[in-house]
């Protein structure tokens, strides 16, 4: 395996760690079994805020995963 591809593995590891360390995974899932009841008790404004955080987190994680896939396929700018 080439040195560049080994460096890619390190870059991928960092990106995967970033995804798994995203606040979405700790903050929102801590109430998982009681979450529906928790969400239902919130004001419409708070519910909207929560849903916006979900959407933002999904976009952020999708971006990191897309860049990681480019690295894994060797299609990122550093491999061109």
Buried (B, 14 or more C-beta within 10 A) or exposed (E): EEEEEEEBEEBBEEBEEEBEEBEBEEEBEEEEEEEEEEEEEEEEEEEEEBEEBEEEBEEBBEEBEEBBEBBBEEEBEEBE
